[in-house]
Amino acid sequence: MSASSKKKLRKEQVAAQMTERQIHEQKEAKKLKIYTAVFTAVLALLVVLAVVFGVSKFISNNGIFERNTVALTIGEHKLTNADLNYYYIAQINEFYEQNGDYMSIFGLDPTKPLNEQVTNEETGATWADDFLDAAINTAKQNYALVDAANAAGYTLSEDELASIDQSISTMELYATLGNYPSVKSYLKAMYGKGATEANYREYVQTQTLATSYYAHYAGTLDFDDAAIEAEDKANPLEYNHYSYNSYYMFASKFYEGGTEDENGTVVYSDEEKAAGVAKAEETAKALAEAEYENLEAFDKAIGELSINAESETAVASTAYNDTAYANVNEYIREWVTDPARKAGDMGYFANESTTTDADGKETTTVNGYYVVMYHSTEDNKYPLANVRHILIQPEGGTYNSTTGRMDYSEEEMTKTKPEAELLLDKFLAGETTAEAFGALANEHSADGDGTTGGLYEDVAPGQMVENFENWCFEEGRKAGDTGIVDSVYGWHIMYYVGDSETSYREYLVETVLIGEAFQAWFDDLVENTTVTEGNTSYVDMDIVLANG
């Protein structure tokens, strides 16, 4: 692989480590087959909606108003109420899938119309308004990306277009399964009277192009060694990983006294609370100043605290291993990341919150204390991995709609292992070069398109399934090593090509630079996209999510 190809691959891998929102969208766009990314997602959406909304909406009205009344103008794009309804229903469905039976916690009653439940007393906004606002924002983002893609001359691949066609054509099957007389009536039941195959296709194609270009653009961003070195020098602590154990004590566990109110709730006076906080700090300080031979001794001392005496289970500290700088608790971050920190160091830190009353008076409350034992700092300067693999997948399996992949039983995995072992033996009996392994991968691997030789370059921690990754980064790993590991995908026959020229630390720095540049580009793109609202009266604002 050429140096430019390696750089391109590394950029694509770095791009995959950006913000959670970006990861979610890129995961769908980066799959070679949109069958999984679009069709399966659409199918799952429709199945859920059929359960949620329960009743068919196709009435005598043929949807002419929905299809001809402009609800939004985004840039040069005019969206009808029917177009907007796709985004609106998608927002409702996403909320339903994420929260399900717990919707009432958020104040949503699924047995009442969305437009009759107020979420903001000051403005009078309802759940329907909130979902509509989210739908408009999503549509704005999508069309901003579509315009950028068109301006750049970016188009969907043949595979992507073919998969969209397949997803639309397969609708007929699910209309039949749902006892609908046609795809059109099925879409109307799911998305309102204005839904048609034509405008649904446009919606899916817009979604796909936006998501595809979103991922593509991230892969075009580039930062040279000088930029990476400058960022690393400016923020050296942020690219380390830290290992420590932390124990948190609630100050309220030390409150004594108190009186019962009319509801039977024990309330404490300010003096009683202050005394409890003082006792909590005294205990935290004693824990932190004691000497411990090891972590087990620290945990033993925690278990012996009076506040843990009546606990039915063992109480101990929580381990935080290889924790990124940003993920270190803000109350202890400065102390944990101090370059002077040594293994075994102890510290304690207050968890404080500040409130401001109507007169502007601030009150600081101590909620509890963290007691921390520091272990180590990893500078992440070790190299990334270059590896080849051959994936042997078991026969059978059960499709998992949640993960979008096949689940294999222990029996199915066991039956397949001899095939992987025989293939590895065949390799070891012949020419044991990376090229020879690649030829076997092209012929036998279930991963890839049969042209890459099973090669993955610049593999970073967190990119691969656990056993695959652990094998790559096992201590002492060297070029030419082989092995077999299992994963949720099947058996992986491994061949270690060698260490990458790029370190994990450089990878982390470039990840941040790309993420920041990408987010700035995306925010600017959306901000400069104009939205004019028209008549949205035909959006289904009165949806009821469940029968009473």
C-alpha positions, 0 to 999 in steps of 0.5 A: 500500500502506498504512503498516500493510501496509508494516510487516507486509511488513517484519516478514515480511521481517525474520523471514526473517533470523533464526537458521539453524534458524528460516530452515530452517523458515520457508522451508517455511512461507512458500511459498504452496503446501505442495505444494512444502513438504510433498508434495515434501519427503515424496516425497523422504524416501520415495524416500531411505528406499526406497533406504536401507532397501532391504527391505520390513518388512511382516510378518504382524504387523498393527501393532496393538501399535505403534498402540495402545501409548503411547510419549509423552505431550506435554502432552495429546497421546498419541503411539503408537509408530507416531506416534513412529516417523515422527519417528524415521525422519525423524531417521535420514533427515536424518542419512543425507541430510546425511552419506551415504557419510561416516557412518563418520567419525561412527562409524556403521557403516551395515551394523550395527543402530543399537541395537548401536552405542554412542555413549556408553561411560559411559551405554551410549547407542546411535545408536538412542537418540540418534536417538530422543532427537532424535525426541522433542525434535522431537515436543515442539517440534511439539506445543508449537507446535500447542498455541500455534496452537490457543490462538491460534485459528490454523488452516491455510489452505485451500491448505495443507489442500488440498495436504496432501490432494494429498500423501496422495492422490498416495502411491498413485502412488509405492506403485505405482512402488515395487511395493507393493500399496497405500499402506498397505503402502508406508507400513508399509515406510517407517515400520514396521508401525504406519503407516497413512494416518490416522496418517501424515496426522495426522503431516503435518498436525501438522508443517505446522501447527507450521511454519506457526504458527512463521512466523506468530508471528514476523510478529506481533512488532513494535518501534517506532523508539524500541526500534530506536534504543535497541538501535543506540545500545547496540551500534553496532559490531554493525550495521556491515559490515567489509571486510578481508583476512586471512592465516593462518600455522600455527605448525607450518610454522615447526617445525624439527628433530623426530624420527620415532616408531615410526609414522614420524610426526615429533614435536617437542619443547616447545623446538622448538615454542616456537622455531617459534612465536617464528619465526612471530610474528617473521614475522607482525610483519614482515608487519604492520609493513611498508608496502604500496602496495596489497593486491597488494603485501601478497599479493606479500609473502605469496607470497615467504615461505619457508614458501610457497616450495614451494607449487604455487599462488599463496598470498595473503590472503583477502578478507572484504568487507561482513562482519557483526560476528558473522562477523568472526573472534573473534581479530581482531574487536576490532581490525577493528571499532575505530572509529579504524581507517583504510584500510590499517591492518595488524595481527597476532594470535595464535590461541591455545587453552587446555587443562586437564589432570586436575589443573586445570593450564591450558596455552595453545598458540599455533596460528598468527598472523593478519595483517590489512589493514583496508579499510573500514567500512560503516554500512549507513545506505542505504535499502532498495529498493522495486521491481516486477518481471515474471518471464518463465519459459522453457518446458521446464526440468528439475526439480531435486529438490535445490533444488525448482525448475526448471533452465533451459538456456542455449538455453531462456533465450535463446529467452525473452529476446525475450518479456521485451524486447518486454514492456518495449518495450510498457511504455516505449511507453505510460504509464511509471508504477508503476501501469501497470507493475503492471498488466502484472505482474498480467497477465504475471508468473509470480511472485505471484497476479496481484494485487500488481503485482509489488511488493516493498517494503523489499528488503534485501541478501541477500533476492533472487537475485544479479542482481535484488539487484545491479540494485536496489542499483546506484549511482545507481539512481533511481525510474522506472529499468527494465531486464532481468536474468536469474536461475535463475527466468528473466528479470526485467523491473525497475521501480524504484519508489524508495527505502524510508523504512527503512534497511538498518541499521534493518532489521538492528537490527529483525532482531536484536530480532525474533530474540531475542524470537522465540527467547525465546518459542519456548524458553519455549514448549518448556520449559513443554511436559511430556513423559512417556515411556511404552513405546517398545519398538515403535519400530524401534531395530534399523534397518540403513541399508545391506546389508553 
